[in-house]
Amino acid sequence: MSGAPAARPGVVSGAMRILAHGLIRFYQLTFSAFMGRQCRYMPSCSTYMDEAIQRHGMWLGGWMGFARLCRCRPGGASGYDPAPERADAPFYAPWRAADWRGPRVCESVERKDG
């Protein structure tokens, strides 16, 4: 029997979220300032990823943030795109919770033809 206590999943998950938040904040305060703050989305990609990780954990939130980074490209979508409050995806397929196509028009906004 080992003398070291086993790490609890909640403690490891919390530590990973704090580490990710620190790395994202470091990026925001250093590299982001040099590259220019011209994001086509609101909130920015780094803020989106930070919120997604804080809400859904490193595994699911990381996939959501990665999908957002993939959408932020020339010819991509733009607009208001907050991190989702809820995400339904199995653990083995977290990419299903990520939005790969860009923000959608709110259902309350109706399109008027002609």
MDAnalysis code that builds the backbone (N, CA, C; Angstrom):
import MDAnalysis as mda
import numpy as np

u = mda.Universe.empty(342, n_residues=114, atom_resindex=np.repeat(np.arange(114), 3), trajectory=True)
u.add_TopologyAttr("name", ["N", "CA", "C"] * 114)
u.add_TopologyAttr("resid", np.arange(1, 115))
u.add_TopologyAttr("resname", ["MET", "SER", "GLY", "ALA", "PRO", "ALA", "ALA", "ARG", "PRO", "GLY", "VAL", "VAL", "SER", "GLY", "ALA", "MET", "ARG", "ILE", "LEU", "ALA", "HIS", "GLY", "LEU", "ILE", "ARG", "PHE", "TYR", "GLN", "LEU", "THR", "PHE", "SER", "ALA", "PHE", "MET", "GLY", "ARG", "GLN", "CYS", "ARG", "TYR", "MET", "PRO", "SER", "CYS", "SER", "THR", "TYR", "MET", "ASP", "GLU", "ALA", "ILE", "GLN", "ARG", "HIS", "GLY", "MET", "TRP", "LEU", "GLY", "GLY", "TRP", "MET", "GLY", "PHE", "ALA", "ARG", "LEU", "CYS", "ARG", "CYS", "ARG", "PRO", "GLY", "GLY", "ALA", "SER", "GLY", "TYR", "ASP", "PRO", "ALA", "PRO", "GLU", "ARG", "ALA", "ASP", "ALA", "PRO", "PHE", "TYR", "ALA", "PRO", "TRP", "ARG", "ALA", "ALA", "ASP", "TRP", "ARG", "GLY", "PRO", "ARG", "VAL", "CYS", "GLU", "SER", "VAL", "GLU", "ARG", "LYS", "ASP", "GLY"])
u.atoms.positions = np.array([
    [0.842, -1.174, 0.000],
    [0.000, 0.000, 0.000],
    [0.891, 1.243, 0.000],
    [0.602, 2.163, -0.860],
    [1.398, 3.374, -1.011],
    [1.059, 4.376, 0.092],
    [2.051, 5.159, 0.497],
    [1.840, 6.152, 1.535],
    [1.174, 7.418, 1.020],
    [1.203, 7.661, -0.309],
    [0.628, 8.878, -0.886],
    [-0.880, 8.691, -1.098],
    [-1.684, 9.674, -0.683],
    [-3.126, 9.545, -0.902],
    [-3.465, 9.707, -2.376],
    [-4.496, 9.006, -2.804],
    [-4.937, 9.105, -4.198],
    [-5.638, 10.446, -4.414],
    [-5.398, 11.040, -5.571],
    [-6.026, 12.329, -5.897],
    [-7.497, 12.100, -6.223],
    [-8.343, 12.934, -5.663],
    [-9.774, 12.838, -5.954],
    [-10.063, 13.503, -7.284],
    [-11.023, 12.982, -8.061],
    [-11.319, 13.560, -9.371],
    [-11.710, 15.034, -9.310],
    [-12.451, 15.450, -8.304],
    [-12.863, 16.846, -8.189],
    [-11.684, 17.785, -7.967],
    [-10.692, 17.322, -7.216],
    [-9.510, 18.139, -6.950],
    [-8.681, 18.286, -8.221],
    [-8.521, 17.203, -8.953],
    [-7.748, 17.241, -10.200],
    [-8.458, 18.126, -11.219],
    [-9.760, 17.976, -11.339],
    [-10.530, 18.784, -12.276],
    [-10.447, 20.261, -11.927],
    [-10.547, 20.581, -10.655],
    [-10.441, 21.972, -10.215],
    [-9.063, 22.548, -10.483],
    [-8.026, 21.746, -10.263],
    [-6.660, 22.198, -10.519],
    [-6.445, 22.433, -12.015],
    [-7.004, 21.574, -12.857],
    [-6.867, 21.740, -14.308],
    [-7.584, 23.008, -14.782],
    [-8.750, 23.295, -14.197],
    [-9.476, 24.513, -14.564],
    [-8.691, 25.768, -14.162],
    [-8.088, 25.734, -12.989],
    [-7.292, 26.877, -12.530],
    [-6.070, 27.058, -13.422],
    [-5.409, 25.958, -13.778],
    [-4.252, 26.027, -14.659],
    [-4.640, 26.576, -16.035],
    [-5.751, 26.077, -16.589],
    [-6.210, 26.560, -17.895],
    [-6.562, 28.035, -17.824],
    [-7.232, 28.448, -16.763],
    [-7.589, 29.860, -16.603],
    [-6.320, 30.723, -16.542],
    [-5.317, 30.266, -15.812],
    [-4.064, 31.012, -15.714],
    [-3.356, 31.134, -17.059],
    [-3.338, 30.045, -17.825],
    [-2.692, 30.086, -19.146],
    [-3.449, 30.999, -20.116],
    [-4.759, 30.938, -20.080],
    [-5.566, 31.806, -20.955],
    [-5.372, 33.262, -20.564],
    [-5.348, 33.525, -19.267],
    [-5.160, 34.906, -18.801],
    [-3.769, 35.418, -19.178],
    [-2.769, 34.557, -19.086],
    [-1.415, 34.928, -19.498],
    [-1.410, 35.305, -20.981],
    [-2.063, 34.503, -21.799],
    [-2.166, 34.807, -23.230],
    [-2.853, 36.156, -23.455],
    [-3.947, 36.397, -22.748],
    [-4.698, 37.642, -22.926],
    [-3.862, 38.868, -22.576],
    [-3.031, 38.754, -21.546],
    [-2.243, 39.898, -21.099],
    [-0.940, 40.085, -21.858],
    [-0.495, 39.058, -22.588],
    [0.787, 39.177, -23.283],
    [0.626, 39.091, -24.800],
    [0.503, 37.907, -25.324],
    [0.501, 37.691, -26.772],
    [-0.674, 38.352, -27.478],
    [-1.829, 38.345, -26.878],
    [-3.018, 38.935, -27.499],
    [-2.821, 40.425, -27.757],
    [-2.145, 41.109, -26.870],
    [-1.901, 42.544, -27.038],
    [-0.983, 42.817, -28.232],
    [-0.034, 41.922, -28.489],
    [0.886, 42.110, -29.611],
    [0.240, 41.783, -30.954],
    [-0.686, 40.833, -30.970],
    [-1.313, 40.414, -32.223],
    [-2.468, 41.323, -32.617],
    [-2.908, 42.158, -31.722],
    [-4.034, 43.040, -32.023],
    [-5.337, 42.419, -31.561],
    [-6.170, 43.221, -31.009],
    [-7.436, 42.714, -30.464],
    [-8.548, 42.994, -31.454],
    [-8.581, 42.225, -32.496],
    [-9.556, 42.413, -33.560],
    [-10.317, 41.110, -33.780],
    [-11.114, 40.743, -32.838],
    [-11.847, 39.490, -32.933],
    [-13.190, 39.735, -33.607],
    [-13.581, 38.827, -34.464],
    [-14.858, 38.959, -35.162],
    [-16.041, 38.502, -34.310],
    [-15.741, 37.819, -33.224],
    [-16.796, 37.338, -32.325],
    [-16.845, 38.167, -31.055],
    [-17.964, 38.135, -30.413],
    [-18.138, 38.726, -29.086],
    [-18.749, 37.667, -28.207],
    [-18.163, 37.209, -27.165],
    [-16.863, 37.538, -26.590],
    [-15.728, 36.950, -27.426],
    [-14.514, 37.367, -27.116],
    [-13.345, 36.902, -27.871],
    [-13.157, 35.389, -27.697],
    [-12.346, 34.806, -28.549],
    [-12.121, 33.360, -28.507],
    [-11.507, 32.914, -27.177],
    [-10.580, 33.702, -26.650],
    [-9.952, 33.312, -25.381],
    [-10.951, 33.389, -24.227],
    [-11.805, 34.398, -24.229],
    [-12.832, 34.504, -23.192],
    [-13.841, 33.372, -23.327],
    [-14.217, 33.037, -24.550],
    [-15.132, 31.926, -24.814],
    [-14.565, 30.626, -24.264],
    [-13.295, 30.356, -24.584],
    [-12.677, 29.111, -24.124],
    [-12.593, 29.074, -22.604],
    [-12.248, 30.196, -21.990],
    [-12.171, 30.247, -20.534],
    [-13.539, 29.954, -19.913],
    [-14.592, 30.568, -20.432],
    [-15.944, 30.328, -19.905],
    [-16.381, 28.884, -20.130],
    [-16.095, 28.333, -21.298],
    [-16.480, 26.953, -21.591],
    [-15.770, 25.976, -20.655],
    [-14.490, 26.201, -20.407],
    [-13.748, 25.315, -19.512],
    [-14.246, 25.452, -18.078],
    [-14.536, 26.665, -17.636],
    [-15.032, 26.860, -16.273],
    [-16.396, 26.200, -16.089],
    [-17.245, 26.226, -17.109],
    [-18.591, 25.643, -16.999],
    [-18.611, 24.135, -17.194],
    [-17.810, 23.633, -18.134],
    [-17.949, 22.240, -18.556],
    [-16.716, 21.382, -18.330],
    [-15.648, 21.953, -17.790],
    [-14.443, 21.182, -17.537],
    [-13.492, 21.208, -18.721],
    [-12.281, 20.690, -18.500],
    [-11.247, 20.723, -19.527],
    [-11.610, 19.901, -20.755],
    [-12.180, 18.732, -20.568],
    [-12.441, 17.834, -21.683],
    [-13.503, 18.416, -22.623],
    [-14.675, 18.671, -22.126],
    [-15.770, 19.174, -22.955],
    [-15.555, 20.644, -23.321],
    [-15.181, 21.473, -22.361],
    [-14.943, 22.889, -22.624],
    [-13.774, 23.118, -23.559],
    [-12.756, 22.275, -23.467],
    [-11.619, 22.373, -24.378],
    [-12.028, 22.107, -25.818],
    [-12.898, 21.123, -26.029],
    [-13.395, 20.851, -27.378],
    [-14.243, 22.007, -27.895],
    [-15.052, 22.582, -27.022],
    [-15.870, 23.732, -27.434],
    [-14.978, 24.903, -27.849],
    [-13.942, 25.157, -27.058],
    [-13.017, 26.237, -27.381],
    [-12.240, 25.969, -28.655],
    [-11.841, 24.712, -28.879],
    [-11.135, 24.354, -30.096],
    [-12.024, 24.570, -31.321],
    [-13.290, 24.203, -31.214],
    [-14.225, 24.419, -32.323],
    [-14.371, 25.907, -32.608],
    [-14.411, 26.716, -31.555],
    [-14.516, 28.165, -31.738],
    [-13.283, 28.715, -32.451],
    [-12.096, 28.246, -32.079],
    [-10.876, 28.679, -32.754],
    [-10.889, 28.275, -34.234],
    [-11.430, 27.115, -34.525],
    [-11.521, 26.673, -35.925],
    [-12.500, 27.525, -36.721],
    [-13.533, 28.039, -36.074],
    [-14.503, 28.901, -36.756],
    [-13.956, 30.300, -36.992],
    [-12.988, 30.720, -36.208],
    [-12.438, 32.072, -36.305],
    [-11.357, 32.087, -37.371],
    [-11.769, 32.255, -38.597],
    [-10.866, 32.218, -39.738],
    [-11.400, 33.150, -40.818],
    [-10.588, 33.484, -41.785],
    [-11.101, 34.311, -42.885],
    [-12.275, 33.612, -43.575],
    [-13.323, 34.344, -43.815],
    [-14.515, 33.778, -44.433],
    [-15.435, 33.084, -43.455],
    [-15.079, 33.068, -42.179],
    [-15.905, 32.425, -41.171],
    [-17.027, 33.337, -40.711],
    [-17.826, 32.839, -39.801],
    [-18.956, 33.601, -39.270],
    [-18.464, 34.672, -38.304],
    [-19.384, 35.493, -37.844],
    [-19.055, 36.513, -36.862],
    [-20.314, 36.824, -36.065],
    [-20.159, 37.618, -34.999],
    [-21.312, 38.038, -34.210],
    [-21.210, 37.623, -32.761],
    [-22.335, 37.735, -32.067],
    [-22.415, 37.390, -30.650],
    [-22.534, 35.880, -30.523],
    [-21.601, 35.270, -29.821],
    [-21.544, 33.814, -29.698],
    [-21.011, 33.437, -28.318],
    [-21.871, 33.448, -27.297],
    [-21.398, 33.115, -25.944],
    [-21.208, 31.612, -25.765],
    [-20.444, 31.240, -24.776],
    [-20.278, 29.831, -24.442],
    [-21.617, 29.289, -23.956],
    [-21.983, 28.078, -24.374],
    [-23.288, 27.535, -23.990],
    [-23.387, 27.246, -22.491],
    [-24.582, 27.448, -21.972],
    [-24.834, 27.142, -20.557],
    [-24.860, 25.633, -20.325],
    [-25.497, 24.922, -21.245],
    [-25.631, 23.463, -21.140],
    [-24.990, 22.816, -22.341],
    [-24.501, 21.629, -22.155],
    [-23.919, 20.870, -23.259],
    [-24.266, 19.406, -23.067],
    [-24.880, 18.839, -24.061],
    [-25.243, 17.426, -24.003],
    [-24.376, 16.654, -24.983],
    [-23.422, 15.956, -24.461],
    [-22.545, 15.125, -25.282],
    [-21.998, 14.019, -24.397],
    [-21.885, 12.816, -24.938],
    [-21.282, 11.743, -24.144],
    [-19.796, 12.000, -23.937],
    [-19.245, 11.437, -22.888],
    [-17.838, 11.641, -22.551],
    [-16.919, 11.195, -23.688],
    [-17.289, 10.117, -24.366],
    [-16.435, 9.577, -25.414],
    [-16.550, 10.346, -26.735],
    [-17.471, 11.315, -26.842],
    [-17.634, 12.091, -28.075],
    [-17.899, 13.564, -27.743],
    [-16.938, 14.241, -27.116],
    [-17.187, 15.623, -26.689],
    [-17.338, 16.599, -27.845],
    [-16.833, 16.254, -29.023],
    [-16.942, 17.144, -30.176],
    [-18.384, 17.343, -30.609],
    [-19.297, 16.484, -30.155],
    [-20.713, 16.642, -30.491],
    [-21.330, 17.860, -29.799],
    [-20.762, 18.283, -28.689],
    [-21.286, 19.455, -27.975],
    [-20.757, 20.751, -28.572],
    [-19.659, 20.661, -29.316],
    [-19.043, 21.858, -29.894],
    [-19.835, 22.331, -31.110],
    [-19.889, 23.636, -31.273],
    [-20.568, 24.242, -32.414],
    [-19.520, 24.517, -33.489],
    [-19.550, 23.771, -34.568],
    [-18.545, 23.877, -35.618],
    [-18.962, 24.814, -36.741],
    [-20.226, 25.289, -36.736],
    [-20.736, 26.078, -37.856],
    [-20.833, 27.569, -37.590],
    [-20.800, 28.014, -36.362],
    [-20.904, 29.439, -36.063],
    [-22.222, 29.764, -35.385],
    [-22.367, 31.015, -34.931],
    [-23.586, 31.385, -34.208],
    [-24.803, 31.331, -35.117],
    [-25.903, 30.931, -34.537],
    [-27.153, 30.863, -35.279],
    [-28.023, 32.057, -34.949],
    [-28.936, 32.374, -35.832],
    [-29.865, 33.468, -35.584],
    [-30.830, 33.021, -34.495],
    [-31.101, 33.897, -33.560],
    [-32.012, 33.606, -32.454],
    [-33.396, 33.270, -32.996],
    [-34.069, 32.304, -32.377],
    [-35.396, 31.909, -32.840],
    [-36.413, 33.037, -32.740],
    [-36.177, 34.003, -31.851],
    [-37.146, 35.083, -31.693],
    [-37.060, 36.100, -32.827],
    [-35.992, 36.053, -33.600],
    [-35.854, 36.968, -34.727],
    [-36.422, 36.277, -35.955],
    [-37.437, 36.838, -36.532],
    [-38.064, 36.235, -37.690],
    [-37.567, 36.903, -38.962],
    [-37.394, 36.135, -39.981],
    [-36.971, 36.669, -41.258],
    [-38.205, 37.111, -42.038],
    [-38.151, 38.345, -42.538],
    [-39.265, 38.885, -43.291],
    [-38.881, 38.932, -44.761],
    [-39.679, 38.290, -45.596],
    [-39.429, 38.277, -47.033],
    [-40.250, 39.356, -47.704],
    [-39.644, 40.000, -48.677],
    [-40.309, 40.903, -49.570],
    [-40.805, 42.135, -49.069],
])
